[in-house]
C-alpha cells in the first residue's frame, strides 16, 4: 500500500506541471513563475503571427490578473515573456520590430527615450534561434531587467521606458491586437 501511495505521489509531481500550464500553439506556458521571491500568475498568453506564420508566443505575468493596460502599468512587478517559435525571427528583424513598437507605443515621440531604446535593442544583437526565450522583468521605479534563456542580459532604468515597453504589446497600437487581447485575458 505504501508503494502505491509513493508511486501516486511521484506521478502527481510529474503530472502537476503539465496540468498547471497553458498550451499555446503547442508550447506549454507556465501558469505561474517566481521572480525575486514573488509569485506571479499568468495573466494571459497568445501568438504573434504575421502572414499566417507564428513568430513567437507572448505571455504576461502579474501578481494578480488584470484586464486593462492602466492596471498592468500600476503593478509593482510585471513580466513579459517572448518565446520564439519561428526560424524566420532574426536579430535584425527583431530589432526592426522593437524599434517600430517603440514608435507606436510613444506615438512617434520616442526621442526622449532613445538612449534606453538603443541599450534595449542591443540586447537583440546576438543570433536568435527558434526556442529562444526573452524575459523582461518590469519593476516600477527600477525599470527593466532583461534575460535571454534565463541568462541576464542587462538592466535598463527608467519608469517611462518601462511603460513604453509594456505598451509595445498592450498599448493603443500594439504589435498585434489579438495578442494584446490574449495577454490581457480578454
Backbone as CSV, one residue per row, in Angstrom:
resi,resn,N_x,N_y,N_z,CA_x,CA_y,CA_z,C_x,C_y,C_z
1,UNK,0.828,-1.195,0.000,0.000,0.000,0.000,0.866,1.249,0.000
2,UNK,1.961,1.207,0.818,2.851,2.354,0.867,3.486,2.600,-0.500
3,UNK,3.811,1.528,-1.222,4.407,1.665,-2.546,3.441,2.345,-3.499
4,UNK,2.163,1.967,-3.451,1.168,2.601,-4.311,1.003,4.071,-3.974
5,UNK,0.995,4.402,-2.694,0.895,5.809,-2.292,2.098,6.595,-2.787
6,UNK,3.282,6.012,-2.640,4.513,6.667,-3.092,4.483,6.869,-4.604
7,UNK,4.092,5.841,-5.356,4.017,5.958,-6.820,2.979,7.002,-7.231
8,UNK,1.884,7.062,-6.498,0.875,8.077,-6.783,1.396,9.479,-6.563
9,UNK,2.170,9.674,-5.493,2.761,10.982,-5.201,3.764,11.374,-6.286
10,UNK,4.622,10.423,-6.679,5.604,10.692,-7.730,4.899,11.029,-9.039
11,UNK,3.873,10.275,-9.381,3.125,10.550,-10.608,2.477,11.929,-10.550
12,UNK,1.947,12.296,-9.393,1.330,13.618,-9.245,2.350,14.726,-9.426
13,UNK,3.562,14.511,-8.935,4.605,15.523,-9.101,4.960,15.726,-10.570
14,UNK,4.976,14.652,-11.333,5.302,14.768,-12.748,4.130,15.308,-13.559
15,UNK,2.927,14.994,-13.162,1.756,15.445,-13.898,1.409,16.890,-13.550
16,UNK,1.641,17.312,-12.330,1.242,18.646,-11.895,1.749,19.771,-12.794
17,UNK,3.029,19.802,-13.174,3.465,20.888,-14.034,2.739,20.907,-15.371
18,UNK,2.388,19.736,-15.874,1.672,19.688,-17.146,0.263,20.225,-16.963
19,UNK,-0.389,19.848,-15.869,-1.743,20.324,-15.622,-1.766,21.818,-15.301
20,UNK,-0.659,22.338,-14.804,-0.608,23.739,-14.416,0.077,24.585,-15.480
21,UNK,-0.116,24.233,-16.722,0.440,25.004,-17.819,-0.642,25.188,-18.868
22,UNK,-0.563,26.291,-19.551,-1.496,26.569,-20.634,-0.795,26.225,-21.946
23,UNK,-1.478,25.524,-22.814,-0.913,25.198,-24.120,-1.238,26.333,-25.087
24,UNK,-0.201,26.896,-25.696,-0.365,27.941,-26.700,0.465,27.525,-27.904
25,UNK,-0.205,27.278,-29.002,0.474,26.875,-30.237,1.416,25.693,-30.008
26,UNK,0.966,24.737,-29.184,1.742,23.534,-28.924,2.856,23.694,-27.913
27,UNK,2.963,24.853,-27.270,4.007,25.129,-26.283,3.352,25.299,-24.912
28,UNK,3.934,24.661,-23.896,3.452,24.833,-22.529,3.894,26.185,-21.991
29,UNK,2.956,26.971,-21.518,3.224,28.257,-20.885,2.854,28.098,-19.412
30,UNK,3.822,28.217,-18.494,3.532,28.010,-17.070,2.436,28.933,-16.547
31,UNK,1.611,28.411,-15.652,0.547,29.191,-15.032,1.080,30.202,-14.029
32,UNK,2.305,29.992,-13.542,2.897,30.937,-12.593,4.414,30.846,-12.684
33,UNK,5.060,31.921,-12.260,6.517,31.964,-12.167,6.876,32.701,-10.882
34,UNK,8.103,32.546,-10.442,8.580,33.255,-9.261,9.699,34.189,-9.705
35,UNK,9.548,35.459,-9.357,10.538,36.479,-9.684,10.857,37.240,-8.402
36,UNK,12.136,37.280,-8.049,12.562,37.972,-6.825,11.736,37.534,-5.619
37,UNK,11.547,36.233,-5.485,10.797,35.614,-4.401,9.326,36.016,-4.361
38,UNK,8.812,36.527,-5.476,7.403,36.869,-5.570,6.755,35.994,-6.634
39,UNK,5.641,35.365,-6.271,4.915,34.525,-7.208,4.037,35.407,-8.099
40,UNK,4.156,35.185,-9.401,3.343,35.902,-10.380,2.518,34.882,-11.152
41,UNK,1.277,35.238,-11.468,0.385,34.337,-12.193,0.299,34.742,-13.656
42,UNK,0.040,33.749,-14.476,-0.146,34.007,-15.894,-1.413,34.821,-16.086
43,UNK,-1.249,36.018,-16.595,-2.386,36.879,-16.893,-3.018,36.466,-18.216
44,UNK,-2.154,36.108,-19.176,-2.624,35.663,-20.477,-1.454,35.438,-21.413
45,UNK,-1.705,34.681,-22.470,-0.663,34.384,-23.453,-1.308,34.171,-24.809
46,UNK,-0.565,34.522,-25.842,-1.063,34.351,-27.200,0.074,34.326,-28.197
47,UNK,-0.291,34.241,-29.451,0.681,34.097,-30.526,0.777,35.384,-31.339
48,UNK,2.014,35.787,-31.597,2.285,36.880,-32.550,2.517,36.210,-33.887
49,UNK,1.685,36.545,-34.845,1.824,35.941,-36.165,1.870,37.034,-37.225
50,UNK,2.405,36.661,-38.361,2.486,37.589,-39.486,2.435,36.745,-40.756
51,UNK,1.584,37.130,-41.670,1.420,36.381,-42.913,1.170,34.896,-42.641
52,UNK,0.293,34.625,-41.701,-0.130,33.264,-41.349,0.985,32.410,-40.757
53,UNK,2.067,33.043,-40.293,3.157,32.307,-39.661,3.254,32.718,-38.202
54,UNK,3.320,31.736,-37.304,3.533,32.018,-35.889,4.991,32.425,-35.693
55,UNK,5.212,33.585,-35.045,6.564,34.093,-34.836,7.039,33.850,-33.408
56,UNK,6.169,34.181,-32.437,6.520,33.952,-31.039,5.265,33.910,-30.195
57,UNK,5.430,33.371,-29.000,4.362,33.371,-28.007,4.690,34.471,-27.011
58,UNK,3.758,35.375,-26.811,3.911,36.428,-25.810,3.065,36.093,-24.601
59,UNK,3.646,36.235,-23.418,2.885,35.973,-22.199,3.144,37.074,-21.188
60,UNK,2.157,37.304,-20.350,2.205,38.351,-19.332,1.948,37.725,-17.972
61,UNK,2.822,38.038,-17.011,2.686,37.555,-15.637,2.578,38.743,-14.696
62,UNK,1.619,38.663,-13.762,1.378,39.720,-12.776,1.090,39.099,-11.411
63,UNK,1.103,39.933,-10.381,0.765,39.450,-9.040,-0.707,39.052,-8.969
64,UNK,-1.557,39.776,-9.693,-2.974,39.424,-9.778,-3.464,39.742,-11.184
65,UNK,-4.426,38.981,-11.638,-4.914,39.102,-13.008,-5.531,40.487,-13.233
66,UNK,-5.148,41.097,-14.359,-5.655,42.415,-14.743,-6.049,42.368,-16.221
67,UNK,-7.055,43.151,-16.590,-7.503,43.141,-17.983,-7.382,44.503,-18.660
68,UNK,-6.785,45.470,-17.974,-6.650,46.815,-18.539,-5.201,47.274,-18.468
69,UNK,-4.768,47.989,-19.509,-3.396,48.493,-19.575,-3.032,49.301,-18.340
70,UNK,-3.892,50.201,-17.914,-3.589,51.060,-16.769,-3.314,50.252,-15.507
71,UNK,-4.078,49.190,-15.318,-3.888,48.331,-14.140,-2.571,47.551,-14.239
72,UNK,-2.186,47.167,-15.444,-0.909,46.477,-15.634,0.233,47.432,-15.306
73,UNK,0.152,48.656,-15.790,1.205,49.653,-15.542,1.342,49.934,-14.053
74,UNK,0.238,49.889,-13.308,0.265,50.156,-11.867,0.925,49.040,-11.063
75,UNK,1.062,47.864,-11.635,1.628,46.731,-10.905,3.087,47.013,-10.539
76,UNK,3.502,46.677,-9.314,4.898,46.910,-8.925,5.874,46.044,-9.722
77,UNK,5.430,44.839,-10.116,6.257,43.940,-10.919,5.370,43.280,-11.972
78,UNK,5.872,43.262,-13.189,5.219,42.543,-14.283,6.315,41.849,-15.079
79,UNK,5.955,40.754,-15.716,6.907,40.046,-16.569,6.254,39.814,-17.922
80,UNK,6.978,40.173,-18.971,6.575,39.845,-20.333,7.600,38.855,-20.857
81,UNK,7.099,37.753,-21.387,7.975,36.728,-21.964,7.639,36.560,-23.442
82,UNK,8.693,36.407,-24.224,8.546,36.116,-25.641,9.273,34.805,-25.917
83,UNK,8.542,33.809,-26.370,9.129,32.501,-26.704,9.131,32.391,-28.218
84,UNK,10.307,32.451,-28.828,10.448,32.425,-30.276,10.028,31.048,-30.797
85,UNK,9.148,31.054,-31.815,8.633,29.796,-32.370,8.879,29.687,-33.869
86,UNK,9.706,30.572,-34.412,9.946,30.560,-35.849,11.409,30.837,-36.157
87,UNK,11.913,30.138,-37.134,13.269,30.406,-37.613,13.314,31.691,-38.436
88,UNK,12.150,32.245,-38.735,12.085,33.487,-39.515,12.511,34.703,-38.688
89,UNK,12.495,34.574,-37.358,12.903,35.679,-36.487,14.424,35.739,-36.465
90,UNK,14.959,36.866,-36.885,16.405,37.102,-36.835,16.663,38.297,-35.934
91,UNK,17.907,38.502,-35.616,18.283,39.651,-34.801,17.849,40.952,-35.475
92,UNK,18.105,41.075,-36.774,17.736,42.291,-37.497,16.223,42.505,-37.515
93,UNK,15.466,41.440,-37.755,14.006,41.561,-37.802,13.446,41.913,-36.425
94,UNK,14.020,41.330,-35.380,13.561,41.627,-34.028,13.873,43.080,-33.681
95,UNK,15.056,43.531,-34.023,15.439,44.918,-33.752,14.508,45.884,-34.481
96,UNK,14.221,45.610,-35.741,13.303,46.462,-36.502,11.911,46.472,-35.885
97,UNK,11.433,45.301,-35.475,10.096,45.206,-34.880,10.034,45.960,-33.551
98,UNK,11.078,45.849,-32.740,11.104,46.552,-31.452,11.143,48.063,-31.686
99,UNK,11.933,48.492,-32.650,12.001,49.931,-32.978,10.622,50.437,-33.399
100,UNK,9.962,49.707,-34.290,8.609,50.076,-34.709,7.653,50.072,-33.514
101,UNK,7.809,49.099,-32.635,6.959,49.020,-31.448,7.106,50.227,-30.553
102,UNK,8.336,50.693,-30.355,8.542,51.895,-29.540,7.958,53.125,-30.218
103,UNK,8.081,53.207,-31.540,7.477,54.341,-32.258,5.965,54.369,-32.048
104,UNK,5.328,53.205,-32.160,3.879,53.120,-31.954,3.510,53.387,-30.494
105,UNK,4.280,52.834,-29.571,3.978,52.958,-28.140,4.113,54.389,-27.639
106,UNK,4.937,55.190,-28.323,5.164,56.582,-27.895,4.565,57.579,-28.874
107,UNK,3.679,57.117,-29.748,3.066,57.968,-30.769,4.116,58.719,-31.582
108,UNK,5.207,58.034,-31.916,6.263,58.616,-32.736,7.161,59.584,-32.008
109,UNK,7.022,59.659,-30.690,7.799,60.614,-29.902,8.736,59.859,-28.939
110,UNK,9.604,59.028,-29.529,10.489,58.212,-28.706,11.870,58.846,-28.509
111,UNK,12.080,60.053,-29.001,13.392,60.701,-28.938,13.901,60.807,-27.498
112,UNK,13.014,61.146,-26.562,13.419,61.307,-25.163,13.808,59.978,-24.503
113,UNK,13.507,58.853,-25.164,13.876,57.530,-24.646,14.943,56.854,-25.501
114,UNK,15.546,57.590,-26.434,16.434,56.973,-27.409,17.617,56.241,-26.775
115,UNK,18.205,56.794,-25.733,19.335,56.130,-25.073,18.907,54.774,-24.522
116,UNK,17.764,54.728,-23.842,17.255,53.478,-23.282,16.860,52.495,-24.387
117,UNK,16.237,53.010,-25.455,15.830,52.148,-26.568,17.056,51.535,-27.231
118,UNK,18.092,52.342,-27.461,19.321,51.821,-28.064,19.943,50.741,-27.186
119,UNK,19.955,50.974,-25.890,20.503,49.990,-24.953,19.676,48.705,-25.002
120,UNK,18.365,48.841,-25.063,17.485,47.676,-25.113,17.664,46.911,-26.417
121,UNK,17.711,47.615,-27.533,17.831,46.942,-28.827,19.165,46.224,-28.963
122,UNK,20.190,46.674,-28.266,21.485,45.985,-28.281,21.364,44.577,-27.694
123,UNK,20.346,44.348,-26.862,20.129,43.025,-26.278,19.789,41.981,-27.348
124,UNK,19.352,42.446,-28.512,18.950,41.538,-29.590,20.024,41.403,-30.663
125,UNK,21.248,41.835,-30.369,22.316,41.782,-31.373,22.834,40.367,-31.617
126,UNK,22.744,39.508,-30.635,23.196,38.119,-30.801,22.179,37.339,-31.639
127,UNK,22.622,36.242,-32.192,21.763,35.393,-33.015,20.527,34.959,-32.218
128,UNK,19.392,34.925,-32.893,18.139,34.473,-32.284,17.725,33.178,-32.967
129,UNK,17.381,32.184,-32.159,17.007,30.871,-32.681,15.607,30.484,-32.238
130,UNK,14.990,29.620,-33.019,13.717,29.030,-32.645,13.901,28.366,-31.276
131,UNK,13.032,28.678,-30.340,13.128,28.136,-28.986,13.724,29.093,-27.977
132,UNK,14.369,30.179,-28.444,14.897,31.174,-27.507,13.753,31.826,-26.752
133,UNK,14.036,32.199,-25.512,13.024,32.871,-24.688,13.604,34.150,-24.108
134,UNK,12.910,35.241,-24.358,13.273,36.535,-23.785,12.310,36.824,-22.654
135,UNK,12.839,37.219,-21.509,12.029,37.548,-20.345,12.377,38.960,-19.917
136,UNK,11.355,39.801,-19.802,11.536,41.184,-19.373,10.834,41.363,-18.034
137,UNK,11.618,41.614,-16.990,11.077,41.852,-15.659,10.946,43.357,-15.512
138,UNK,9.705,43.816,-15.434,9.386,45.245,-15.427,9.018,45.661,-14.009
139,UNK,9.887,46.423,-13.380,9.695,46.810,-11.986,9.497,48.315,-11.899
140,UNK,8.395,48.705,-11.274,8.137,50.145,-11.118,9.297,50.802,-10.400
141,UNK,9.641,51.960,-10.851,10.697,52.788,-10.272,12.106,52.221,-10.457
142,UNK,12.248,51.040,-11.066,13.587,50.484,-11.323,13.837,50.284,-12.796
143,UNK,12.794,50.019,-13.562,12.959,49.811,-14.986,12.792,48.365,-15.401
144,UNK,13.683,47.931,-16.303,13.530,46.632,-16.946,14.812,45.826,-16.817
145,UNK,14.683,44.597,-16.359,15.792,43.637,-16.379,15.456,42.634,-17.477
146,UNK,16.432,42.373,-18.349,16.193,41.503,-19.490,17.010,40.223,-19.373
147,UNK,16.372,39.107,-19.777,17.013,37.801,-19.749,16.771,37.109,-21.087
148,UNK,17.772,36.393,-21.556,17.614,35.535,-22.733,17.940,34.124,-22.284
149,UNK,16.971,33.241,-22.437,17.131,31.850,-21.997,17.603,31.786,-20.547
150,UNK,16.992,32.613,-19.711,17.247,32.701,-18.270,18.624,33.252,-17.905
151,UNK,19.371,33.754,-18.868,20.671,34.369,-18.606,20.507,35.888,-18.614
152,UNK,20.988,36.593,-17.574,20.845,38.051,-17.530,21.518,38.713,-18.731
153,UNK,20.801,39.664,-19.335,21.321,40.385,-20.491,21.598,41.852,-20.182
154,UNK,20.940,42.380,-19.162,21.166,43.769,-18.807,19.950,44.380,-18.145
155,UNK,20.173,45.552,-17.579,19.089,46.308,-16.937,19.042,47.692,-17.548
156,UNK,17.834,48.167,-17.746,17.624,49.487,-18.305,16.703,50.236,-17.354
157,UNK,17.227,51.282,-16.709,16.404,52.023,-15.750,15.410,52.947,-16.448
158,UNK,14.425,53.367,-15.674,13.505,54.394,-16.151,12.067,53.955,-16.205
159,UNK,11.219,54.704,-15.517,9.791,54.405,-15.485,9.133,54.645,-16.835
160,UNK,9.499,55.718,-17.532,8.897,55.990,-18.838,9.274,54.909,-19.847
161,UNK,10.518,54.434,-19.769,10.932,53.341,-20.650,10.128,52.079,-20.342
162,UNK,9.974,51.766,-19.067,9.207,50.575,-18.656,7.793,50.635,-19.218
163,UNK,7.155,51.792,-19.085,5.791,51.929,-19.581,5.725,51.806,-21.104
164,UNK,6.696,52.392,-21.796,6.724,52.292,-23.256,6.894,50.840,-23.692
165,UNK,7.735,50.081,-22.989,7.936,48.679,-23.338,6.644,47.882,-23.160
166,UNK,5.938,48.117,-22.077,4.652,47.445,-21.856,3.686,47.770,-22.996
167,UNK,3.682,49.017,-23.425,2.734,49.456,-24.462,3.026,48.862,-25.834
168,UNK,4.243,48.348,-26.053,4.508,47.683,-27.337,3.503,46.562,-27.553
169,UNK,3.192,45.824,-26.505,2.265,44.699,-26.631,0.859,45.011,-26.123
170,UNK,0.724,45.978,-25.202,-0.579,46.194,-24.557,-1.158,47.580,-24.768
171,UNK,-0.473,48.439,-25.518,-0.914,49.817,-25.710,-2.016,49.974,-26.744
172,UNK,-2.311,51.226,-27.090,-3.363,51.533,-28.058,-3.020,51.042,-29.461
173,UNK,-1.724,50.967,-29.772,-1.270,50.487,-31.082,-0.307,49.311,-30.854
174,UNK,-0.844,48.172,-30.403,0.018,47.043,-30.032,0.636,46.355,-31.246
175,UNK,1.623,45.522,-30.983,2.270,44.733,-32.036,1.219,43.933,-32.816
176,UNK,0.215,43.421,-32.103,-0.887,42.689,-32.725,-2.071,42.723,-31.768
177,UNK,-3.218,43.158,-32.260,-4.389,43.318,-31.387,-4.825,42.016,-30.730
178,UNK,-4.814,40.924,-31.476,-5.252,39.652,-30.889,-4.282,39.190,-29.806
179,UNK,-2.982,39.458,-29.974,-2.003,39.111,-28.935,-2.251,39.957,-27.689
180,UNK,-2.529,41.230,-27.871,-2.842,42.104,-26.717,-4.043,41.531,-25.960
181,UNK,-5.100,41.183,-26.664,-6.289,40.635,-26.019,-5.970,39.346,-25.272
182,UNK,-5.166,38.504,-25.892,-4.794,37.244,-25.234,-3.964,37.498,-23.974
183,UNK,-3.003,38.414,-24.056,-2.149,38.707,-22.896,-2.936,39.349,-21.767
184,UNK,-3.974,40.101,-22.130,-4.838,40.723,-21.115,-5.989,39.804,-20.696
185,UNK,-6.005,38.597,-21.232,-7.039,37.632,-20.860,-8.426,38.030,-21.294
186,UNK,-8.538,38.738,-22.383,-9.844,39.216,-22.847,-10.458,38.267,-23.857
